[in-house]
């Protein structure tokens, strides 16, 4: 005797199969089959629609491609390089650093405009390094802010310097140990910066400075150098040690603005040290990120 195949293989038990079989049944059996068909068709679902709904609930949304947001408590360090304007080769070395860098350009120097424009093109932030009178015997610039200047003269000088250094975001003082300690002069300067929508960073070349306070009182976003200068000693090892101090200062204070100059030793130390900053829990940012 031939072995019967399992029920599921030789019988059509679908709703359509029951309908075909009902045609050959007797009347009582057909009534029973009709009842079965009614229940069967009522309970049948489109397998495609059912699976689609299931997948809709079970499949998670695609992951976001956005990078993770910076941690709220993350320490930040801005490196500001002063005194640009005469050395295009030094500027090129700064532009080549693959990190957020801010430069401050002196006005009325041979390459001030060229360096400022190239900095914008290369992704560096540009500030005006505003010449101000100092107490000591530092070499003065041809024009600089001095105590006793009337407000019109202060405004005209800043306007002229902003043409010499195009596209600046903010200003910091060049020298200025005497000028930044003069309350009247700083009171004349800050409304000019506010009118130009510029921020101010106090380089703090004297402990007697009132520049930061004057900026805040006049509604000018402001910051100040709050770690030691990077290159008072022009030696690579010494500057590396100062950069480490700046990193530690950023971690301890939450944020730090460090200032250096385009000396060969400074640029070499930056190339060595900047790749190590992130691993020490500090993020490099532009100076404009740290003014308030």
Phi, psi and omega in degrees: 000137180288131180290134181283141176289155177306152185306318184292343183264336183243006179233136175269105183258016177283171178301319180294325178297317176298323181294319180294320182289331183295333182295332182262005183272160172290167184303309180299319181292325180295322178299317179296318180296321179300319179297318179297318181297321180301314180295319184297309182294327179294328184267350182287144176232151174294118182299326180295314182293320181296315180295322180297317180296321180297313180299323180300325181274328188273332185278122179289158177296154179297147181293150179286144177270357182288142176292155179298143180291152178296140179294142185298329182263013184291133178287146183229142180227128175249131177256121179247122178255116183273174166069021174286156177145339183236349186234094182293325181296318177295319178299319180299323178294325177291316180300330183284347180288126185276049182220161174296118181233142176243132177243150176241121191254131176286139177281161174061029174254160189306326185239023182302309183294315182299315181293319179298315181295318179292325177300315177301315183295329184265003174090014175271150174274142185242135174236160172269125177270090192285117180294132178222152184292139179247166180282320187280201184261023179301145180297117181283155172280161181304322175230136179206156178290135181228147175305143180094353179293136174289158184300324181296322179290320177299313181297316181295322180292316179297317179302317180294317181295327179291336173286322180292330180235090188285149170071031183282152176263333183199185185223144165225163186276139169263119188059235171084021181297332176274316184295316184288346176271358183264109185299319182295315181295317178295328176292333176280325185288316191296322175297331177293317178295320178299319180295330179268002180059045180250151173265168180231135173242123179276116179290345178055061176276358175211147177289344182272006184300142174240009188296314181298314179297320179296321178298312181297320180294335181259013176073025179262125176304136189213158173210181178206155174296122183236017171223163183299153172305145185284330193224043171300329173250118185274073181217134187302313182297318179295321181289324175301319179296322179292323177295321175298321176297321179295319178297315179296321178297321178296318180295319183287323185261349183094327177202152181211144172247118179249143182238133175224189184223161187279047175283150177305319181295322179295315182295322177294316180296322177296318179298326180283317192269326186299324177297344183266352188295312184301320182293346179262016174080024182232137179254131176281135183221172172282159179299323181299340177286347186242017174259148186224000000 
